[in-house]
Amino acid sequence: MQDAEYIELREFLDRLPGGFPATESGVELKILRKMFTPEEARLTVQLRMFPEPASVIAKRWGTSEAQAADKLAGMAVRGCITSVPSSKEVYYQASQFFMGVYEFHRDSLDRELSELMLDYEDNMHDMAFAQTRIVPIASSLDATSKVADYNRIRSIVKKQKTAAVMPCICRVQQATLGRECEKPLETCLAFGVGASHTVNTGKAHEISIAEALEIIDRAEENGLVLLPTNARDIVSVCCCCSCCCLVLRALKTYDRPADHVNSACRASIDPDRCISCGTCLERCPMDALEEAGSMRVDPARCIGCGLCVSTCPERAISLVSRENVEPIPANYLSMLSRMAKNRGVGFGKLDVVTRFAKVSLIPKMLPGMYRTGLAGPIVERMARRGWV
């Protein structure tokens, strides 16, 4: 059958937490043909959503360990799969399409692929919203605000041990379409295992935590919205503009963006202090503000980014807590298992386990797990049940 390996790859990716749904037009197969060679497609579907060494994968592929290691390294650099470096060796696993394979193909984005992605974007909204949340810019919160540390951007970043930065794929994509953005380009931050993979494959360069904080400050100056991982223990922070960002562009098309975003806050205006200067209108990425005597916030459109707060000359705007906010997953794996559980796919069976996982410890634990023979039988059992 024509495209058989790409149909199988699409079905494989759709079984991962984020999903990769089929379309009537088949545009998703065109995207995969641009990103994977037929051989890479056939090999990828034999991987698991658990890091494995080349020696284990080689047996499944029916090749030598050296050949498997070389092919896996190349596929990771090309953006087809994820690498997990440890002090001993590099481990490899399947990567979901978004956020994952798509972002890892930033260097190979051309106009054709960008246009294909635009055609497919409507199918990515749910997976994009589930993996991101909005945290307020630092200056919109004072020390007494009742906002947890995991919703304070500087506290989030200061807790990290390693960091990396890379160009924003959304601005790169728009540039290939002739829509250059004036906002800073190098604004996508990765931390921990996210930093390790992107640095190891040449997708990003390592920076200090102090440098990461400087990028966050520049993002605020440029009116960018902060979108970290939808977890308390994050692996990334995107600094986004509403003209380029997939998440923000999608949210803006909805009548009620607030219903689709993970955010702990919303803006509130004191009408007695507001002078209707309109400064906030220029900063709001969701068109959530309107003039009605004094300025008014539409709570259905406000995503709680705080950009309007920091530039209000009369300090008439503040952030207040949103009601009925869904609890934030403990970590990246817990976020993925919640997504999988909601979609009814295998990785969701690990929801109880992943919420207690310490993602930063996984690369340190892998060598011992495979050396003692503990990992092999466990991963094999989970794979037979369709969990990984």
Contacts in CASP RR format, 6 or more apart in sequence:
PFRMAT RR
TARGET T0000
AUTHOR 0000-0000-0000
METHOD contacts of the structure
MODEL  1
MQDAEYIELREFLDRLPGGFPATESGVELKILRKMFTPEEARLTVQLRMF
PEPASVIAKRWGTSEAQAADKLAGMAVRGCITSVPSSKEVYYQASQFFMG
VYEFHRDSLDRELSELMLDYEDNMHDMAFAQTRIVPIASSLDATSKVADY
NRIRSIVKKQKTAAVMPCICRVQQATLGRECEKPLETCLAFGVGASHTVN
TGKAHEISIAEALEIIDRAEENGLVLLPTNARDIVSVCCCCSCCCLVLRA
LKTYDRPADHVNSACRASIDPDRCISCGTCLERCPMDALEEAGSMRVDPA
RCIGCGLCVSTCPERAISLVSRENVEPIPANYLSMLSRMAKNRGVGFGKL
DVVTRFAKVSLIPKMLPGMYRTGLAGPIVERMARRGWV
1 7 0 8 1.000
3 29 0 8 1.000
3 33 0 8 1.000
5 38 0 8 1.000
5 41 0 8 1.000
5 42 0 8 1.000
6 29 0 8 1.000
6 32 0 8 1.000
6 33 0 8 1.000
6 36 0 8 1.000
6 38 0 8 1.000
6 41 0 8 1.000
7 29 0 8 1.000
8 41 0 8 1.000
8 42 0 8 1.000
8 45 0 8 1.000
9 32 0 8 1.000
9 36 0 8 1.000
9 41 0 8 1.000
9 44 0 8 1.000
9 45 0 8 1.000
10 20 0 8 1.000
10 22 0 8 1.000
10 28 0 8 1.000
10 29 0 8 1.000
10 32 0 8 1.000
12 44 0 8 1.000
12 45 0 8 1.000
12 94 0 8 1.000
13 19 0 8 1.000
13 20 0 8 1.000
13 96 0 8 1.000
13 97 0 8 1.000
13 101 0 8 1.000
14 20 0 8 1.000
14 21 0 8 1.000
14 22 0 8 1.000
15 345 0 8 1.000
15 346 0 8 1.000
15 386 0 8 1.000
16 49 0 8 1.000
16 94 0 8 1.000
16 96 0 8 1.000
16 97 0 8 1.000
16 340 0 8 1.000
16 345 0 8 1.000
16 347 0 8 1.000
17 96 0 8 1.000
17 336 0 8 1.000
17 337 0 8 1.000
17 339 0 8 1.000
17 340 0 8 1.000
17 343 0 8 1.000
17 345 0 8 1.000
17 347 0 8 1.000
17 348 0 8 1.000
18 96 0 8 1.000
18 97 0 8 1.000
18 98 0 8 1.000
18 127 0 8 1.000
18 130 0 8 1.000
18 131 0 8 1.000
18 336 0 8 1.000
18 339 0 8 1.000
18 340 0 8 1.000
18 343 0 8 1.000
19 96 0 8 1.000
19 97 0 8 1.000
19 127 0 8 1.000
19 343 0 8 1.000
19 345 0 8 1.000
20 28 0 8 1.000
20 96 0 8 1.000
20 97 0 8 1.000
20 98 0 8 1.000
21 28 0 8 1.000
21 123 0 8 1.000
22 28 0 8 1.000
23 120 0 8 1.000
23 123 0 8 1.000
25 119 0 8 1.000
27 116 0 8 1.000
27 119 0 8 1.000
27 120 0 8 1.000
28 120 0 8 1.000
28 123 0 8 1.000
30 116 0 8 1.000
31 113 0 8 1.000
31 116 0 8 1.000
31 117 0 8 1.000
31 120 0 8 1.000
32 41 0 8 1.000
34 108 0 8 1.000
34 112 0 8 1.000
34 113 0 8 1.000
34 116 0 8 1.000
35 79 0 8 1.000
35 80 0 8 1.000
35 101 0 8 1.000
35 105 0 8 1.000
35 108 0 8 1.000
35 113 0 8 1.000
36 44 0 8 1.000
36 80 0 8 1.000
40 75 0 8 1.000
40 78 0 8 1.000
40 80 0 8 1.000
43 61 0 8 1.000
43 71 0 8 1.000
43 75 0 8 1.000
44 75 0 8 1.000
44 80 0 8 1.000
44 81 0 8 1.000
44 94 0 8 1.000
46 57 0 8 1.000
46 60 0 8 1.000
46 61 0 8 1.000
47 57 0 8 1.000
47 81 0 8 1.000
47 92 0 8 1.000
47 93 0 8 1.000
47 94 0 8 1.000
48 93 0 8 1.000
48 94 0 8 1.000
48 379 0 8 1.000
48 382 0 8 1.000
48 383 0 8 1.000
48 388 0 8 1.000
49 93 0 8 1.000
49 94 0 8 1.000
49 96 0 8 1.000
49 347 0 8 1.000
49 388 0 8 1.000
50 93 0 8 1.000
50 379 0 8 1.000
50 382 0 8 1.000
50 383 0 8 1.000
50 388 0 8 1.000
51 84 0 8 1.000
51 91 0 8 1.000
51 92 0 8 1.000
51 93 0 8 1.000
51 362 0 8 1.000
51 363 0 8 1.000
51 366 0 8 1.000
52 91 0 8 1.000
52 92 0 8 1.000
52 93 0 8 1.000
52 375 0 8 1.000
52 379 0 8 1.000
53 89 0 8 1.000
53 90 0 8 1.000
53 91 0 8 1.000
53 92 0 8 1.000
53 366 0 8 1.000
53 370 0 8 1.000
54 65 0 8 1.000
54 68 0 8 1.000
54 69 0 8 1.000
54 72 0 8 1.000
54 89 0 8 1.000
54 90 0 8 1.000
54 92 0 8 1.000
55 65 0 8 1.000
55 68 0 8 1.000
56 370 0 8 1.000
56 376 0 8 1.000
57 68 0 8 1.000
57 72 0 8 1.000
57 92 0 8 1.000
58 64 0 8 1.000
58 65 0 8 1.000
58 67 0 8 1.000
58 68 0 8 1.000
58 69 0 8 1.000
61 68 0 8 1.000
61 71 0 8 1.000
63 71 0 8 1.000
72 81 0 8 1.000
72 83 0 8 1.000
72 90 0 8 1.000
72 92 0 8 1.000
73 83 0 8 1.000
73 90 0 8 1.000
75 81 0 8 1.000
75 92 0 8 1.000
76 82 0 8 1.000
76 83 0 8 1.000
76 90 0 8 1.000
76 92 0 8 1.000
76 197 0 8 1.000
76 200 0 8 1.000
76 201 0 8 1.000
77 201 0 8 1.000
77 202 0 8 1.000
78 104 0 8 1.000
78 105 0 8 1.000
78 108 0 8 1.000
79 95 0 8 1.000
79 101 0 8 1.000
79 104 0 8 1.000
79 105 0 8 1.000
79 201 0 8 1.000
79 203 0 8 1.000
80 95 0 8 1.000
80 101 0 8 1.000
80 104 0 8 1.000
81 92 0 8 1.000
81 93 0 8 1.000
81 94 0 8 1.000
81 95 0 8 1.000
82 92 0 8 1.000
82 93 0 8 1.000
82 94 0 8 1.000
82 95 0 8 1.000
82 100 0 8 1.000
82 104 0 8 1.000
82 197 0 8 1.000
83 90 0 8 1.000
83 91 0 8 1.000
83 92 0 8 1.000
83 197 0 8 1.000
83 200 0 8 1.000
83 201 0 8 1.000
84 90 0 8 1.000
84 91 0 8 1.000
84 92 0 8 1.000
84 93 0 8 1.000
84 193 0 8 1.000
84 196 0 8 1.000
84 197 0 8 1.000
84 362 0 8 1.000
84 363 0 8 1.000
84 366 0 8 1.000
85 91 0 8 1.000
85 196 0 8 1.000
85 197 0 8 1.000
85 200 0 8 1.000
85 363 0 8 1.000
86 363 0 8 1.000
86 364 0 8 1.000
86 366 0 8 1.000
86 367 0 8 1.000
87 363 0 8 1.000
87 364 0 8 1.000
87 367 0 8 1.000
88 366 0 8 1.000
88 367 0 8 1.000
89 367 0 8 1.000
90 200 0 8 1.000
91 363 0 8 1.000
91 366 0 8 1.000
95 101 0 8 1.000
95 104 0 8 1.000
96 127 0 8 1.000
96 336 0 8 1.000
97 127 0 8 1.000
98 124 0 8 1.000
98 127 0 8 1.000
98 128 0 8 1.000
98 131 0 8 1.000
99 128 0 8 1.000
99 131 0 8 1.000
99 236 0 8 1.000
102 117 0 8 1.000
102 169 0 8 1.000
103 169 0 8 1.000
104 201 0 8 1.000
104 203 0 8 1.000
105 113 0 8 1.000
106 166 0 8 1.000
106 167 0 8 1.000
106 169 0 8 1.000
106 172 0 8 1.000
106 203 0 8 1.000
107 203 0 8 1.000
109 169 0 8 1.000
109 172 0 8 1.000
109 173 0 8 1.000
109 176 0 8 1.000
110 176 0 8 1.000
111 176 0 8 1.000
111 177 0 8 1.000
113 176 0 8 1.000
114 173 0 8 1.000
114 174 0 8 1.000
114 176 0 8 1.000
114 177 0 8 1.000
115 177 0 8 1.000
117 173 0 8 1.000
118 177 0 8 1.000
121 246 0 8 1.000
121 250 0 8 1.000
124 246 0 8 1.000
124 250 0 8 1.000
125 250 0 8 1.000
125 260 0 8 1.000
127 339 0 8 1.000
128 246 0 8 1.000
128 247 0 8 1.000
128 250 0 8 1.000
129 247 0 8 1.000
129 250 0 8 1.000
129 251 0 8 1.000
129 260 0 8 1.000
129 261 0 8 1.000
129 262 0 8 1.000
130 230 0 8 1.000
130 335 0 8 1.000
130 338 0 8 1.000
130 339 0 8 1.000
130 342 0 8 1.000
131 229 0 8 1.000
131 230 0 8 1.000
131 335 0 8 1.000
131 339 0 8 1.000
132 227 0 8 1.000
132 228 0 8 1.000
132 229 0 8 1.000
132 230 0 8 1.000
132 238 0 8 1.000
132 247 0 8 1.000
132 262 0 8 1.000
133 227 0 8 1.000
133 228 0 8 1.000
133 229 0 8 1.000
133 230 0 8 1.000
133 261 0 8 1.000
133 262 0 8 1.000
133 263 0 8 1.000
133 328 0 8 1.000
134 225 0 8 1.000
134 226 0 8 1.000
134 227 0 8 1.000
134 261 0 8 1.000
134 262 0 8 1.000
134 263 0 8 1.000
134 265 0 8 1.000
134 303 0 8 1.000
134 304 0 8 1.000
134 305 0 8 1.000
135 151 0 8 1.000
135 152 0 8 1.000
135 153 0 8 1.000
135 156 0 8 1.000
135 226 0 8 1.000
135 227 0 8 1.000
135 228 0 8 1.000
135 263 0 8 1.000
135 264 0 8 1.000
136 147 0 8 1.000
136 151 0 8 1.000
136 152 0 8 1.000
136 153 0 8 1.000
136 226 0 8 1.000
136 265 0 8 1.000
136 304 0 8 1.000
136 305 0 8 1.000
136 306 0 8 1.000
136 309 0 8 1.000
136 319 0 8 1.000
137 153 0 8 1.000
137 219 0 8 1.000
137 220 0 8 1.000
137 223 0 8 1.000
137 226 0 8 1.000
137 305 0 8 1.000
137 306 0 8 1.000
137 307 0 8 1.000
137 309 0 8 1.000
137 310 0 8 1.000
138 152 0 8 1.000
138 153 0 8 1.000
138 154 0 8 1.000
138 216 0 8 1.000
138 217 0 8 1.000
138 220 0 8 1.000
139 220 0 8 1.000
139 309 0 8 1.000
139 310 0 8 1.000
140 306 0 8 1.000
140 307 0 8 1.000
140 309 0 8 1.000
140 310 0 8 1.000
140 319 0 8 1.000
141 147 0 8 1.000
141 152 0 8 1.000
141 319 0 8 1.000
145 319 0 8 1.000
146 321 0 8 1.000
147 264 0 8 1.000
147 265 0 8 1.000
147 319 0 8 1.000
147 321 0 8 1.000
148 264 0 8 1.000
149 155 0 8 1.000
149 156 0 8 1.000
150 156 0 8 1.000
150 232 0 8 1.000
150 328 0 8 1.000
151 264 0 8 1.000
151 265 0 8 1.000
153 216 0 8 1.000
153 226 0 8 1.000
153 228 0 8 1.000
153 237 0 8 1.000
154 213 0 8 1.000
154 216 0 8 1.000
156 228 0 8 1.000
156 234 0 8 1.000
156 237 0 8 1.000
157 163 0 8 1.000
157 189 0 8 1.000
157 191 0 8 1.000
157 209 0 8 1.000
157 212 0 8 1.000
157 213 0 8 1.000
157 216 0 8 1.000
157 237 0 8 1.000
158 209 0 8 1.000
158 213 0 8 1.000
160 191 0 8 1.000
160 192 0 8 1.000
160 209 0 8 1.000
160 212 0 8 1.000
160 234 0 8 1.000
161 191 0 8 1.000
161 192 0 8 1.000
161 209 0 8 1.000
161 360 0 8 1.000
162 191 0 8 1.000
162 192 0 8 1.000
162 195 0 8 1.000
162 196 0 8 1.000
162 206 0 8 1.000
163 189 0 8 1.000
163 190 0 8 1.000
163 191 0 8 1.000
163 192 0 8 1.000
163 195 0 8 1.000
163 206 0 8 1.000
163 207 0 8 1.000
163 208 0 8 1.000
163 209 0 8 1.000
163 211 0 8 1.000
163 212 0 8 1.000
164 189 0 8 1.000
164 190 0 8 1.000
164 191 0 8 1.000
164 194 0 8 1.000
164 195 0 8 1.000
164 198 0 8 1.000
164 199 0 8 1.000
164 204 0 8 1.000
164 205 0 8 1.000
164 206 0 8 1.000
164 207 0 8 1.000
165 186 0 8 1.000
165 187 0 8 1.000
165 188 0 8 1.000
165 189 0 8 1.000
165 190 0 8 1.000
165 204 0 8 1.000
165 205 0 8 1.000
165 207 0 8 1.000
165 211 0 8 1.000
165 212 0 8 1.000
165 215 0 8 1.000
166 186 0 8 1.000
166 188 0 8 1.000
166 190 0 8 1.000
166 198 0 8 1.000
166 203 0 8 1.000
166 204 0 8 1.000
166 205 0 8 1.000
167 185 0 8 1.000
167 186 0 8 1.000
167 187 0 8 1.000
167 188 0 8 1.000
168 185 0 8 1.000
168 186 0 8 1.000
168 187 0 8 1.000
168 188 0 8 1.000
168 238 0 8 1.000
168 239 0 8 1.000
168 240 0 8 1.000
168 244 0 8 1.000
168 245 0 8 1.000
169 188 0 8 1.000
170 240 0 8 1.000
170 241 0 8 1.000
170 244 0 8 1.000
170 245 0 8 1.000
170 246 0 8 1.000
171 181 0 8 1.000
171 183 0 8 1.000
171 185 0 8 1.000
171 241 0 8 1.000
171 244 0 8 1.000
172 185 0 8 1.000
173 244 0 8 1.000
174 180 0 8 1.000
174 181 0 8 1.000
174 243 0 8 1.000
174 244 0 8 1.000
175 181 0 8 1.000
179 243 0 8 1.000
179 244 0 8 1.000
181 241 0 8 1.000
181 243 0 8 1.000
181 244 0 8 1.000
183 222 0 8 1.000
183 223 0 8 1.000
183 224 0 8 1.000
183 241 0 8 1.000
183 244 0 8 1.000
184 218 0 8 1.000
184 219 0 8 1.000
184 222 0 8 1.000
184 224 0 8 1.000
184 239 0 8 1.000
186 215 0 8 1.000
187 215 0 8 1.000
187 218 0 8 1.000
187 219 0 8 1.000
187 224 0 8 1.000
187 238 0 8 1.000
187 239 0 8 1.000
188 204 0 8 1.000
188 236 0 8 1.000
188 237 0 8 1.000
188 238 0 8 1.000
188 239 0 8 1.000
189 212 0 8 1.000
189 215 0 8 1.000
189 216 0 8 1.000
189 236 0 8 1.000
189 237 0 8 1.000
189 238 0 8 1.000
189 239 0 8 1.000
190 197 0 8 1.000
190 198 0 8 1.000
190 204 0 8 1.000
190 235 0 8 1.000
190 236 0 8 1.000
191 212 0 8 1.000
191 234 0 8 1.000
191 235 0 8 1.000
191 236 0 8 1.000
191 237 0 8 1.000
192 235 0 8 1.000
192 359 0 8 1.000
192 360 0 8 1.000
193 235 0 8 1.000
193 332 0 8 1.000
193 359 0 8 1.000
193 360 0 8 1.000
193 362 0 8 1.000
193 363 0 8 1.000
194 235 0 8 1.000
194 236 0 8 1.000
195 204 0 8 1.000
195 206 0 8 1.000
196 363 0 8 1.000
197 203 0 8 1.000
198 204 0 8 1.000
199 205 0 8 1.000
199 206 0 8 1.000
207 215 0 8 1.000
215 239 0 8 1.000
216 226 0 8 1.000
216 237 0 8 1.000
216 239 0 8 1.000
219 226 0 8 1.000
219 239 0 8 1.000
220 310 0 8 1.000
222 241 0 8 1.000
223 241 0 8 1.000
223 283 0 8 1.000
223 307 0 8 1.000
224 239 0 8 1.000
224 240 0 8 1.000
224 241 0 8 1.000
225 239 0 8 1.000
225 240 0 8 1.000
225 241 0 8 1.000
225 242 0 8 1.000
225 245 0 8 1.000
225 248 0 8 1.000
225 285 0 8 1.000
225 303 0 8 1.000
225 305 0 8 1.000
225 307 0 8 1.000
226 237 0 8 1.000
226 238 0 8 1.000
226 239 0 8 1.000
226 240 0 8 1.000
226 305 0 8 1.000
227 237 0 8 1.000
227 238 0 8 1.000
227 239 0 8 1.000
227 240 0 8 1.000
227 245 0 8 1.000
227 247 0 8 1.000
228 234 0 8 1.000
228 236 0 8 1.000
228 237 0 8 1.000
228 238 0 8 1.000
229 235 0 8 1.000
229 236 0 8 1.000
229 237 0 8 1.000
229 332 0 8 1.000
229 335 0 8 1.000
230 262 0 8 1.000
230 328 0 8 1.000
230 329 0 8 1.000
230 335 0 8 1.000
231 328 0 8 1.000
231 329 0 8 1.000
231 330 0 8 1.000
231 331 0 8 1.000
231 332 0 8 1.000
231 334 0 8 1.000
231 335 0 8 1.000
232 328 0 8 1.000
232 329 0 8 1.000
232 330 0 8 1.000
232 331 0 8 1.000
233 330 0 8 1.000
233 331 0 8 1.000
233 332 0 8 1.000
233 358 0 8 1.000
233 359 0 8 1.000
233 360 0 8 1.000
234 332 0 8 1.000
235 332 0 8 1.000
235 359 0 8 1.000
238 245 0 8 1.000
238 247 0 8 1.000
240 247 0 8 1.000
240 248 0 8 1.000
241 248 0 8 1.000
241 285 0 8 1.000
242 248 0 8 1.000
242 249 0 8 1.000
242 252 0 8 1.000
242 285 0 8 1.000
242 286 0 8 1.000
243 249 0 8 1.000
248 285 0 8 1.000
248 286 0 8 1.000
251 257 0 8 1.000
251 260 0 8 1.000
251 261 0 8 1.000
251 286 0 8 1.000
251 303 0 8 1.000
252 285 0 8 1.000
252 286 0 8 1.000
252 287 0 8 1.000
254 260 0 8 1.000
255 300 0 8 1.000
256 300 0 8 1.000
256 301 0 8 1.000
257 286 0 8 1.000
257 288 0 8 1.000
257 300 0 8 1.000
257 301 0 8 1.000
257 302 0 8 1.000
257 303 0 8 1.000
258 266 0 8 1.000
258 299 0 8 1.000
258 300 0 8 1.000
258 301 0 8 1.000
258 302 0 8 1.000
258 303 0 8 1.000
258 322 0 8 1.000
259 300 0 8 1.000
261 303 0 8 1.000
262 325 0 8 1.000
262 326 0 8 1.000
262 328 0 8 1.000
263 303 0 8 1.000
263 304 0 8 1.000
263 305 0 8 1.000
263 322 0 8 1.000
263 325 0 8 1.000
264 321 0 8 1.000
264 322 0 8 1.000
264 325 0 8 1.000
265 304 0 8 1.000
265 306 0 8 1.000
265 319 0 8 1.000
265 320 0 8 1.000
265 321 0 8 1.000
265 322 0 8 1.000
266 297 0 8 1.000
266 299 0 8 1.000
266 302 0 8 1.000
266 303 0 8 1.000
266 304 0 8 1.000
266 319 0 8 1.000
266 320 0 8 1.000
266 322 0 8 1.000
267 288 0 8 1.000
267 289 0 8 1.000
267 297 0 8 1.000
267 302 0 8 1.000
267 304 0 8 1.000
267 306 0 8 1.000
267 308 0 8 1.000
267 309 0 8 1.000
267 317 0 8 1.000
267 318 0 8 1.000
267 319 0 8 1.000
267 320 0 8 1.000
268 297 0 8 1.000
268 317 0 8 1.000
268 318 0 8 1.000
268 319 0 8 1.000
268 320 0 8 1.000
269 294 0 8 1.000
269 295 0 8 1.000
269 296 0 8 1.000
269 297 0 8 1.000
269 316 0 8 1.000
269 317 0 8 1.000
270 316 0 8 1.000
270 317 0 8 1.000
270 318 0 8 1.000
271 293 0 8 1.000
271 294 0 8 1.000
271 316 0 8 1.000
273 314 0 8 1.000
273 315 0 8 1.000
273 316 0 8 1.000
274 294 0 8 1.000
274 295 0 8 1.000
274 314 0 8 1.000
274 316 0 8 1.000
274 317 0 8 1.000
275 294 0 8 1.000
275 313 0 8 1.000
275 314 0 8 1.000
275 316 0 8 1.000
276 291 0 8 1.000
276 293 0 8 1.000
276 294 0 8 1.000
276 295 0 8 1.000
277 313 0 8 1.000
277 314 0 8 1.000
278 289 0 8 1.000
278 291 0 8 1.000
278 295 0 8 1.000
279 311 0 8 1.000
279 312 0 8 1.000
279 313 0 8 1.000
280 289 0 8 1.000
280 295 0 8 1.000
280 308 0 8 1.000
280 311 0 8 1.000
280 312 0 8 1.000
280 317 0 8 1.000
281 289 0 8 1.000
281 295 0 8 1.000
283 307 0 8 1.000
283 308 0 8 1.000
283 310 0 8 1.000
283 311 0 8 1.000
284 307 0 8 1.000
284 308 0 8 1.000
285 303 0 8 1.000
285 305 0 8 1.000
285 307 0 8 1.000
286 301 0 8 1.000
286 302 0 8 1.000
286 303 0 8 1.000
287 301 0 8 1.000
288 297 0 8 1.000
288 298 0 8 1.000
288 301 0 8 1.000
288 302 0 8 1.000
288 303 0 8 1.000
289 295 0 8 1.000
289 296 0 8 1.000
289 297 0 8 1.000
289 298 0 8 1.000
289 308 0 8 1.000
290 296 0 8 1.000
290 298 0 8 1.000
294 316 0 8 1.000
295 316 0 8 1.000
297 317 0 8 1.000
304 319 0 8 1.000
304 322 0 8 1.000
306 319 0 8 1.000
308 317 0 8 1.000
309 317 0 8 1.000
309 318 0 8 1.000
309 319 0 8 1.000
329 335 0 8 1.000
329 338 0 8 1.000
329 355 0 8 1.000
330 355 0 8 1.000
330 356 0 8 1.000
330 357 0 8 1.000
331 354 0 8 1.000
331 355 0 8 1.000
331 357 0 8 1.000
331 358 0 8 1.000
331 359 0 8 1.000
332 359 0 8 1.000
333 350 0 8 1.000
333 354 0 8 1.000
333 357 0 8 1.000
333 359 0 8 1.000
334 351 0 8 1.000
334 354 0 8 1.000
334 355 0 8 1.000
334 357 0 8 1.000
336 347 0 8 1.000
336 354 0 8 1.000
337 347 0 8 1.000
337 348 0 8 1.000
337 350 0 8 1.000
337 351 0 8 1.000
337 353 0 8 1.000
337 354 0 8 1.000
337 355 0 8 1.000
338 348 0 8 1.000
338 351 0 8 1.000
340 346 0 8 1.000
340 347 0 8 1.000
340 348 0 8 1.000
340 351 0 8 1.000
341 348 0 8 1.000
341 349 0 8 1.000
341 351 0 8 1.000
346 385 0 8 1.000
346 386 0 8 1.000
346 387 0 8 1.000
347 387 0 8 1.000
347 388 0 8 1.000
348 387 0 8 1.000
349 385 0 8 1.000
349 387 0 8 1.000
350 382 0 8 1.000
350 387 0 8 1.000
350 388 0 8 1.000
366 375 0 8 1.000
368 374 0 8 1.000
369 375 0 8 1.000
370 376 0 8 1.000
379 388 0 8 1.000
382 388 0 8 1.000
END
